[in-house]
């Protein structure tokens, strides 16, 4: 089972992801970018150039 992005429409599915993560059977994938690159990051996500979620760093 996977969860991409912020899929808040399915709370039971989200609860299952949290359960799997707590059991160390799932992991959170993300890419870190400098805050100055926020616009490029926003463009990359829907274009499929971002392999994971994005964390912005100050």
N, CA, C and O atoms as a Tripos MOL2 file, in Angstrom:
@<TRIPOS>MOLECULE
protein
  232   231    58     0     0
PROTEIN
NO_CHARGES

@<TRIPOS>ATOM
      1 N           0.8420   -1.1660    0.0000 N.3       1 UNK1
      2 CA          0.0000    0.0000    0.0000 C.3       1 UNK1
      3 C           0.8860    1.2260    0.0000 C.2       1 UNK1
      4 O           1.9120    1.2540    0.6790 O.2       1 UNK1
      5 N           0.5010    2.2360   -0.7520 N.am      2 UNK2
      6 CA          1.2760    3.4610   -0.7930 C.3       2 UNK2
      7 C           0.3830    4.6670   -0.6120 C.2       2 UNK2
      8 O          -0.8260    4.6000   -0.8360 O.2       2 UNK2
      9 N           0.9730    5.7470   -0.2150 N.am      3 UNK3
     10 CA          0.2650    7.0000   -0.0580 C.3       3 UNK3
     11 C           1.1520    8.0770   -0.6450 C.2       3 UNK3
     12 O           2.2640    8.2960   -0.1670 O.2       3 UNK3
     13 N           0.6750    8.7450   -1.6690 N.am      4 UNK4
     14 CA          1.4660    9.7850   -2.3220 C.3       4 UNK4
     15 C           0.8720   11.1450   -1.9910 C.2       4 UNK4
     16 O          -0.3320   11.3610   -2.1300 O.2       4 UNK4
     17 N           1.7160   12.0440   -1.5590 N.am      5 UNK5
     18 CA          1.2440   13.3860   -1.2740 C.3       5 UNK5
     19 C           0.4130   13.4430   -0.0040 C.2       5 UNK5
     20 O           0.6260   12.6610    0.9220 O.2       5 UNK5
     21 N          -0.5210   14.3570    0.0350 N.am      6 UNK6
     22 CA         -1.3800   14.5480    1.1950 C.3       6 UNK6
     23 C          -2.7670   14.0350    0.8540 C.2       6 UNK6
     24 O          -3.6520   14.8200    0.5150 O.2       6 UNK6
     25 N          -2.9610   12.7680    0.9370 N.am      7 UNK7
     26 CA         -4.2180   12.1410    0.5540 C.3       7 UNK7
     27 C          -5.1380   12.0840    1.7650 C.2       7 UNK7
     28 O          -5.2630   11.0400    2.4060 O.2       7 UNK7
     29 N          -5.7840   13.2050    2.0790 N.am      8 UNK8
     30 CA         -6.6330   13.2850    3.2710 C.3       8 UNK8
     31 C          -8.0410   12.7830    3.0040 C.2       8 UNK8
     32 O          -8.8600   12.7780    3.9230 O.2       8 UNK8
     33 N          -8.3530   12.3660    1.8040 N.am      9 UNK9
     34 CA         -9.6990   11.8860    1.4880 C.3       9 UNK9
     35 C          -9.9500   10.5000    2.0610 C.2       9 UNK9
     36 O         -11.1050   10.0840    2.1600 O.2       9 UNK9
     37 N          -8.9190    9.7830    2.4370 N.am     10 UNK10
     38 CA         -9.0550    8.4030    2.8770 C.3      10 UNK10
     39 C          -8.4640    8.2220    4.2700 C.2      10 UNK10
     40 O          -7.3600    7.6950    4.4000 O.2      10 UNK10
     41 N          -9.1800    8.6510    5.3210 N.am     11 UNK11
     42 CA         -8.5950    8.5800    6.6660 C.3      11 UNK11
     43 C          -8.2620    7.1690    7.1170 C.2      11 UNK11
     44 O          -7.2950    6.9820    7.8560 O.2      11 UNK11
     45 N          -9.0370    6.1580    6.6960 N.am     12 UNK12
     46 CA         -8.6980    4.7770    7.0950 C.3      12 UNK12
     47 C          -7.3970    4.3400    6.4390 C.2      12 UNK12
     48 O          -6.5780    3.6660    7.0640 O.2      12 UNK12
     49 N          -7.2100    4.7140    5.2100 N.am     13 UNK13
     50 CA         -5.9760    4.3790    4.5000 C.3      13 UNK13
     51 C          -4.7880    5.0780    5.1670 C.2      13 UNK13
     52 O          -3.7230    4.4830    5.3300 O.2      13 UNK13
     53 N          -4.9760    6.3230    5.5440 N.am     14 UNK14
     54 CA         -3.9220    7.0670    6.2200 C.3      14 UNK14
     55 C          -3.5870    6.4220    7.5640 C.2      14 UNK14
     56 O          -2.4160    6.3220    7.9290 O.2      14 UNK14
     57 N          -4.5970    5.9890    8.2920 N.am     15 UNK15
     58 CA         -4.3650    5.3110    9.5660 C.3      15 UNK15
     59 C          -3.5510    4.0320    9.3580 C.2      15 UNK15
     60 O          -2.6760    3.7160   10.1640 O.2      15 UNK15
     61 N          -3.8320    3.3020    8.2890 N.am     16 UNK16
     62 CA         -3.0730    2.0830    7.9930 C.3      16 UNK16
     63 C          -1.6120    2.4090    7.6750 C.2      16 UNK16
     64 O          -0.7100    1.6830    8.0940 O.2      16 UNK16
     65 N          -1.3790    3.4830    6.9470 N.am     17 UNK17
     66 CA         -0.0040    3.8960    6.6480 C.3      17 UNK17
     67 C           0.7390    4.2250    7.9380 C.2      17 UNK17
     68 O           1.8920    3.8280    8.1070 O.2      17 UNK17
     69 N           0.0840    4.9530    8.8540 N.am     18 UNK18
     70 CA          0.7290    5.2660   10.1390 C.3      18 UNK18
     71 C           1.0230    3.9980   10.9260 C.2      18 UNK18
     72 O           2.0770    3.8910   11.5530 O.2      18 UNK18
     73 N           0.1050    3.0360   10.9010 N.am     19 UNK19
     74 CA          0.3230    1.7670   11.6020 C.3      19 UNK19
     75 C           1.5190    1.0340   11.0190 C.2      19 UNK19
     76 O           2.3570    0.5200   11.7590 O.2      19 UNK19
     77 N           1.6010    0.9860    9.6990 N.am     20 UNK20
     78 CA          2.7330    0.3170    9.0450 C.3      20 UNK20
     79 C           4.0450    1.0370    9.3440 C.2      20 UNK20
     80 O           5.0740    0.3970    9.5610 O.2      20 UNK20
     81 N           4.0050    2.3500    9.3550 N.am     21 UNK21
     82 CA          5.2140    3.1160    9.6580 C.3      21 UNK21
     83 C           5.6780    2.8380   11.0910 C.2      21 UNK21
     84 O           6.8710    2.6600   11.3350 O.2      21 UNK21
     85 N           4.7400    2.8010   12.0280 N.am     22 UNK22
     86 CA          5.0900    2.5190   13.4250 C.3      22 UNK22
     87 C           5.6870    1.1270   13.5760 C.2      22 UNK22
     88 O           6.5350    0.9020   14.4390 O.2      22 UNK22
     89 N           5.2470    0.1950   12.7390 N.am     23 UNK23
     90 CA          5.7690   -1.1700   12.7770 C.3      23 UNK23
     91 C           7.0450   -1.3120   11.9310 C.2      23 UNK23
     92 O           7.5600   -2.4140   11.7410 O.2      23 UNK23
     93 N           7.5380   -0.1810   11.4320 N.am     24 UNK24
     94 CA          8.7410   -0.1400   10.5740 C.3      24 UNK24
     95 C           8.5740   -0.9520    9.2910 C.2      24 UNK24
     96 O           9.5310   -1.5350    8.7810 O.2      24 UNK24
     97 N           7.3470   -0.9810    8.7800 N.am     25 UNK25
     98 CA          7.0780   -1.6830    7.5260 C.3      25 UNK25
     99 C           6.8000   -0.7000    6.3900 C.2      25 UNK25
    100 O           6.4910   -1.1090    5.2710 O.2      25 UNK25
    101 N           6.9090    0.5880    6.6800 N.am     26 UNK26
    102 CA          6.7330    1.6290    5.6730 C.3      26 UNK26
    103 C           7.7270    2.7340    5.9960 C.2      26 UNK26
    104 O           8.2160    2.8170    7.1230 O.2      26 UNK26
    105 N           8.0230    3.5660    5.0400 N.am     27 UNK27
    106 CA          8.9380    4.6680    5.3110 C.3      27 UNK27
    107 C           8.4710    5.9040    4.5610 C.2      27 UNK27
    108 O           7.7880    5.8110    3.5410 O.2      27 UNK27
    109 N           8.8410    7.0350    5.0720 N.am     28 UNK28
    110 CA          8.4990    8.3080    4.4510 C.3      28 UNK28
    111 C           9.6560    8.7050    3.5470 C.2      28 UNK28
    112 O          10.8050    8.7890    3.9810 O.2      28 UNK28
    113 N           9.3350    8.9450    2.2950 N.am     29 UNK29
    114 CA         10.3570    9.4030    1.3500 C.3      29 UNK29
    115 C          10.1430   10.8930    1.0980 C.2      29 UNK29
    116 O           9.0170   11.3480    0.8970 O.2      29 UNK29
    117 N          11.2300   11.6320    1.1110 N.am     30 UNK30
    118 CA         11.1300   13.0580    0.8590 C.3      30 UNK30
    119 C          12.4320   13.5560    0.2650 C.2      30 UNK30
    120 O          13.4680   12.8970    0.3580 O.2      30 UNK30
    121 N          12.3670   14.7110   -0.3350 N.am     31 UNK31
    122 CA         13.5450   15.3940   -0.8570 C.3      31 UNK31
    123 C          13.6260   16.7450   -0.1480 C.2      31 UNK31
    124 O          12.6080   17.4120    0.0350 O.2      31 UNK31
    125 N          14.8100   17.1440    0.2420 N.am     32 UNK32
    126 CA         15.0070   18.4360    0.9000 C.3      32 UNK32
    127 C          15.5300   19.4380   -0.1140 C.2      32 UNK32
    128 O          16.4000   19.1210   -0.9270 O.2      32 UNK32
    129 N          14.9940   20.6440   -0.0590 N.am     33 UNK33
    130 CA         15.4340   21.7280   -0.9390 C.3      33 UNK33
    131 C          15.5760   22.9940   -0.1050 C.2      33 UNK33
    132 O          14.8920   23.1690    0.9040 O.2      33 UNK33
    133 N          16.4790   23.8790   -0.5440 N.am     34 UNK34
    134 CA         16.5600   25.1750    0.1340 C.3      34 UNK34
    135 C          15.2750   25.9670   -0.0960 C.2      34 UNK34
    136 O          14.6390   25.8290   -1.1400 O.2      34 UNK34
    137 N          14.9020   26.7760    0.8540 N.am     35 UNK35
    138 CA         13.6990   27.5780    0.7500 C.3      35 UNK35
    139 C          13.7190   28.4640   -0.5010 C.2      35 UNK35
    140 O          12.6670   28.7430   -1.0760 O.2      35 UNK35
    141 N          14.8840   28.8960   -0.9150 N.am     36 UNK36
    142 CA         14.9940   29.7300   -2.1200 C.3      36 UNK36
    143 C          14.5360   28.9910   -3.3810 C.2      36 UNK36
    144 O          14.2210   29.6300   -4.3850 O.2      36 UNK36
    145 N          14.4940   27.6620   -3.3430 N.am     37 UNK37
    146 CA         14.0970   26.8660   -4.5180 C.3      37 UNK37
    147 C          12.6290   26.4470   -4.4840 C.2      37 UNK37
    148 O          12.2400   25.5190   -5.1940 O.2      37 UNK37
    149 N          11.8040   27.1170   -3.6690 N.am     38 UNK38
    150 CA         10.4140   26.7030   -3.5080 C.3      38 UNK38
    151 C           9.6590   26.7130   -4.8310 C.2      38 UNK38
    152 O           8.8890   25.7880   -5.0920 O.2      38 UNK38
    153 N           9.8490   27.7140   -5.6680 N.am     39 UNK39
    154 CA          9.0980   27.7820   -6.9260 C.3      39 UNK39
    155 C           9.4590   26.6300   -7.8590 C.2      39 UNK39
    156 O           8.5740   26.0490   -8.4890 O.2      39 UNK39
    157 N          10.7310   26.2940   -7.9560 N.am     40 UNK40
    158 CA         11.1380   25.1620   -8.7850 C.3      40 UNK40
    159 C          10.5620   23.8600   -8.2320 C.2      40 UNK40
    160 O          10.1420   22.9900   -8.9950 O.2      40 UNK40
    161 N          10.5450   23.7280   -6.9170 N.am     41 UNK41
    162 CA          9.9980   22.5220   -6.2970 C.3      41 UNK41
    163 C           8.5170   22.3600   -6.5820 C.2      41 UNK41
    164 O           8.0490   21.2560   -6.8600 O.2      41 UNK41
    165 N           7.7810   23.4560   -6.5140 N.am     42 UNK42
    166 CA          6.3460   23.4070   -6.8030 C.3      42 UNK42
    167 C           6.1060   23.0030   -8.2530 C.2      42 UNK42
    168 O           5.1600   22.2700   -8.5390 O.2      42 UNK42
    169 N           6.9420   23.4660   -9.1610 N.am     43 UNK43
    170 CA          6.8070   23.0880  -10.5720 C.3      43 UNK43
    171 C           7.2140   21.6320  -10.8060 C.2      43 UNK43
    172 O           6.6180   20.9510  -11.6410 O.2      43 UNK43
    173 N           8.2150   21.1560  -10.0820 N.am     44 UNK44
    174 CA          8.7240   19.7980  -10.2810 C.3      44 UNK44
    175 C           7.7420   18.7150   -9.8410 C.2      44 UNK44
    176 O           7.6770   17.6550  -10.4640 O.2      44 UNK44
    177 N           6.9850   18.9650   -8.7860 N.am     45 UNK45
    178 CA          6.1190   17.9100   -8.2490 C.3      45 UNK45
    179 C           5.0400   17.4580   -9.2360 C.2      45 UNK45
    180 O           4.9640   16.2610   -9.5130 O.2      45 UNK45
    181 N           4.2030   18.3440   -9.7830 N.am     46 UNK46
    182 CA          3.1820   17.8540  -10.7200 C.3      46 UNK46
    183 C           3.7600   17.4040  -12.0530 C.2      46 UNK46
    184 O           3.1260   16.6450  -12.7870 O.2      46 UNK46
    185 N           4.9650   17.8710  -12.3660 N.am     47 UNK47
    186 CA          5.6090   17.4770  -13.6220 C.3      47 UNK47
    187 C           6.2780   16.1080  -13.5140 C.2      47 UNK47
    188 O           6.7780   15.5820  -14.5090 O.2      47 UNK47
    189 N           6.2900   15.5300  -12.3080 N.am     48 UNK48
    190 CA          6.8810   14.2060  -12.1200 C.3      48 UNK48
    191 C           8.3880   14.2130  -11.9900 C.2      48 UNK48
    192 O           9.0180   13.1580  -12.0650 O.2      48 UNK48
    193 N           8.9850   15.3900  -11.7940 N.am     49 UNK49
    194 CA         10.4460   15.4630  -11.6460 C.3      49 UNK49
    195 C          10.8810   15.3250  -10.1920 C.2      49 UNK49
    196 O          12.0770   15.2900   -9.9050 O.2      49 UNK49
    197 N           9.9280   15.2470   -9.2770 N.am     50 UNK50
    198 CA         10.2550   15.0630   -7.8560 C.3      50 UNK50
    199 C           9.9040   13.6300   -7.4910 C.2      50 UNK50
    200 O           8.7680   13.1990   -7.6960 O.2      50 UNK50
    201 N          10.8550   12.8930   -6.9590 N.am     51 UNK51
    202 CA         10.6410   11.4770   -6.6580 C.3      51 UNK51
    203 C           9.9110   11.2630   -5.3450 C.2      51 UNK51
    204 O           9.5050   10.1400   -5.0480 O.2      51 UNK51
    205 N           9.7330   12.3080   -4.5540 N.am     52 UNK52
    206 CA          9.1240   12.1400   -3.2330 C.3      52 UNK52
    207 C           8.5010   13.4520   -2.8130 C.2      52 UNK52
    208 O           8.4660   14.4100   -3.5850 O.2      52 UNK52
    209 N           8.0030   13.4920   -1.5720 N.am     53 UNK53
    210 CA          7.5100   14.7400   -1.0140 C.3      53 UNK53
    211 C           8.6570   15.7130   -0.8480 C.2      53 UNK53
    212 O           9.8200   15.3430   -1.0090 O.2      53 UNK53
    213 N           8.3400   16.9380   -0.5320 N.am     54 UNK54
    214 CA          9.3820   17.9430   -0.4590 C.3      54 UNK54
    215 C           9.3840   18.6110    0.8890 C.2      54 UNK54
    216 O           8.3310   18.9920    1.3990 O.2      54 UNK54
    217 N          10.5650   18.7590    1.4770 N.am     55 UNK55
    218 CA         10.7480   19.5020    2.7210 C.3      55 UNK55
    219 C          11.5910   20.7310    2.3710 C.2      55 UNK55
    220 O          12.6510   20.6130    1.7570 O.2      55 UNK55
    221 N          11.1110   21.8970    2.7660 N.am     56 UNK56
    222 CA         11.8560   23.1380    2.5060 C.3      56 UNK56
    223 C          12.6920   23.4740    3.7250 C.2      56 UNK56
    224 O          12.2040   23.4490    4.8550 O.2      56 UNK56
    225 N          13.9540   23.7900    3.4870 N.am     57 UNK57
    226 CA         14.8800   24.0950    4.5650 C.3      57 UNK57
    227 C          15.2270   25.5780    4.5370 C.2      57 UNK57
    228 O          15.4640   26.1380    3.4670 O.2      57 UNK57
    229 N          15.2580   26.2200    5.7060 N.am     58 UNK58
    230 CA         15.5870   27.6700    5.7450 C.3      58 UNK58
    231 C          17.0230   27.9200    5.3410 C.2      58 UNK58
    232 O          17.4670   29.0680    5.3170 O.2      58 UNK58
@<TRIPOS>BOND
     1     1     2 1
     2     2     3 1
     3     3     4 2
     4     3     5 am
     5     5     6 1
     6     6     7 1
     7     7     8 2
     8     7     9 am
     9     9    10 1
    10    10    11 1
    11    11    12 2
    12    11    13 am
    13    13    14 1
    14    14    15 1
    15    15    16 2
    16    15    17 am
    17    17    18 1
    18    18    19 1
    19    19    20 2
    20    19    21 am
    21    21    22 1
    22    22    23 1
    23    23    24 2
    24    23    25 am
    25    25    26 1
    26    26    27 1
    27    27    28 2
    28    27    29 am
    29    29    30 1
    30    30    31 1
    31    31    32 2
    32    31    33 am
    33    33    34 1
    34    34    35 1
    35    35    36 2
    36    35    37 am
    37    37    38 1
    38    38    39 1
    39    39    40 2
    40    39    41 am
    41    41    42 1
    42    42    43 1
    43    43    44 2
    44    43    45 am
    45    45    46 1
    46    46    47 1
    47    47    48 2
    48    47    49 am
    49    49    50 1
    50    50    51 1
    51    51    52 2
    52    51    53 am
    53    53    54 1
    54    54    55 1
    55    55    56 2
    56    55    57 am
    57    57    58 1
    58    58    59 1
    59    59    60 2
    60    59    61 am
    61    61    62 1
    62    62    63 1
    63    63    64 2
    64    63    65 am
    65    65    66 1
    66    66    67 1
    67    67    68 2
    68    67    69 am
    69    69    70 1
    70    70    71 1
    71    71    72 2
    72    71    73 am
    73    73    74 1
    74    74    75 1
    75    75    76 2
    76    75    77 am
    77    77    78 1
    78    78    79 1
    79    79    80 2
    80    79    81 am
    81    81    82 1
    82    82    83 1
    83    83    84 2
    84    83    85 am
    85    85    86 1
    86    86    87 1
    87    87    88 2
    88    87    89 am
    89    89    90 1
    90    90    91 1
    91    91    92 2
    92    91    93 am
    93    93    94 1
    94    94    95 1
    95    95    96 2
    96    95    97 am
    97    97    98 1
    98    98    99 1
    99    99   100 2
   100    99   101 am
   101   101   102 1
   102   102   103 1
   103   103   104 2
   104   103   105 am
   105   105   106 1
   106   106   107 1
   107   107   108 2
   108   107   109 am
   109   109   110 1
   110   110   111 1
   111   111   112 2
   112   111   113 am
   113   113   114 1
   114   114   115 1
   115   115   116 2
   116   115   117 am
   117   117   118 1
   118   118   119 1
   119   119   120 2
   120   119   121 am
   121   121   122 1
   122   122   123 1
   123   123   124 2
   124   123   125 am
   125   125   126 1
   126   126   127 1
   127   127   128 2
   128   127   129 am
   129   129   130 1
   130   130   131 1
   131   131   132 2
   132   131   133 am
   133   133   134 1
   134   134   135 1
   135   135   136 2
   136   135   137 am
   137   137   138 1
   138   138   139 1
   139   139   140 2
   140   139   141 am
   141   141   142 1
   142   142   143 1
   143   143   144 2
   144   143   145 am
   145   145   146 1
   146   146   147 1
   147   147   148 2
   148   147   149 am
   149   149   150 1
   150   150   151 1
   151   151   152 2
   152   151   153 am
   153   153   154 1
   154   154   155 1
   155   155   156 2
   156   155   157 am
   157   157   158 1
   158   158   159 1
   159   159   160 2
   160   159   161 am
   161   161   162 1
   162   162   163 1
   163   163   164 2
   164   163   165 am
   165   165   166 1
   166   166   167 1
   167   167   168 2
   168   167   169 am
   169   169   170 1
   170   170   171 1
   171   171   172 2
   172   171   173 am
   173   173   174 1
   174   174   175 1
   175   175   176 2
   176   175   177 am
   177   177   178 1
   178   178   179 1
   179   179   180 2
   180   179   181 am
   181   181   182 1
   182   182   183 1
   183   183   184 2
   184   183   185 am
   185   185   186 1
   186   186   187 1
   187   187   188 2
   188   187   189 am
   189   189   190 1
   190   190   191 1
   191   191   192 2
   192   191   193 am
   193   193   194 1
   194   194   195 1
   195   195   196 2
   196   195   197 am
   197   197   198 1
   198   198   199 1
   199   199   200 2
   200   199   201 am
   201   201   202 1
   202   202   203 1
   203   203   204 2
   204   203   205 am
   205   205   206 1
   206   206   207 1
   207   207   208 2
   208   207   209 am
   209   209   210 1
   210   210   211 1
   211   211   212 2
   212   211   213 am
   213   213   214 1
   214   214   215 1
   215   215   216 2
   216   215   217 am
   217   217   218 1
   218   218   219 1
   219   219   220 2
   220   219   221 am
   221   221   222 1
   222   222   223 1
   223   223   224 2
   224   223   225 am
   225   225   226 1
   226   226   227 1
   227   227   228 2
   228   227   229 am
   229   229   230 1
   230   230   231 1
   231   231   232 2
@<TRIPOS>SUBSTRUCTURE
     1 UNK1         2 RESIDUE 1 A UNK
     2 UNK2         6 RESIDUE 1 A UNK
     3 UNK3        10 RESIDUE 1 A UNK
     4 UNK4        14 RESIDUE 1 A UNK
     5 UNK5        18 RESIDUE 1 A UNK
     6 UNK6        22 RESIDUE 1 A UNK
     7 UNK7        26 RESIDUE 1 A UNK
     8 UNK8        30 RESIDUE 1 A UNK
     9 UNK9        34 RESIDUE 1 A UNK
    10 UNK10       38 RESIDUE 1 A UNK
    11 UNK11       42 RESIDUE 1 A UNK
    12 UNK12       46 RESIDUE 1 A UNK
    13 UNK13       50 RESIDUE 1 A UNK
    14 UNK14       54 RESIDUE 1 A UNK
    15 UNK15       58 RESIDUE 1 A UNK
    16 UNK16       62 RESIDUE 1 A UNK
    17 UNK17       66 RESIDUE 1 A UNK
    18 UNK18       70 RESIDUE 1 A UNK
    19 UNK19       74 RESIDUE 1 A UNK
    20 UNK20       78 RESIDUE 1 A UNK
    21 UNK21       82 RESIDUE 1 A UNK
    22 UNK22       86 RESIDUE 1 A UNK
    23 UNK23       90 RESIDUE 1 A UNK
    24 UNK24       94 RESIDUE 1 A UNK
    25 UNK25       98 RESIDUE 1 A UNK
    26 UNK26      102 RESIDUE 1 A UNK
    27 UNK27      106 RESIDUE 1 A UNK
    28 UNK28      110 RESIDUE 1 A UNK
    29 UNK29      114 RESIDUE 1 A UNK
    30 UNK30      118 RESIDUE 1 A UNK
    31 UNK31      122 RESIDUE 1 A UNK
    32 UNK32      126 RESIDUE 1 A UNK
    33 UNK33      130 RESIDUE 1 A UNK
    34 UNK34      134 RESIDUE 1 A UNK
    35 UNK35      138 RESIDUE 1 A UNK
    36 UNK36      142 RESIDUE 1 A UNK
    37 UNK37      146 RESIDUE 1 A UNK
    38 UNK38      150 RESIDUE 1 A UNK
    39 UNK39      154 RESIDUE 1 A UNK
    40 UNK40      158 RESIDUE 1 A UNK
    41 UNK41      162 RESIDUE 1 A UNK
    42 UNK42      166 RESIDUE 1 A UNK
    43 UNK43      170 RESIDUE 1 A UNK
    44 UNK44      174 RESIDUE 1 A UNK
    45 UNK45      178 RESIDUE 1 A UNK
    46 UNK46      182 RESIDUE 1 A UNK
    47 UNK47      186 RESIDUE 1 A UNK
    48 UNK48      190 RESIDUE 1 A UNK
    49 UNK49      194 RESIDUE 1 A UNK
    50 UNK50      198 RESIDUE 1 A UNK
    51 UNK51      202 RESIDUE 1 A UNK
    52 UNK52      206 RESIDUE 1 A UNK
    53 UNK53      210 RESIDUE 1 A UNK
    54 UNK54      214 RESIDUE 1 A UNK
    55 UNK55      218 RESIDUE 1 A UNK
    56 UNK56      222 RESIDUE 1 A UNK
    57 UNK57      226 RESIDUE 1 A UNK
    58 UNK58      230 RESIDUE 1 A UNK
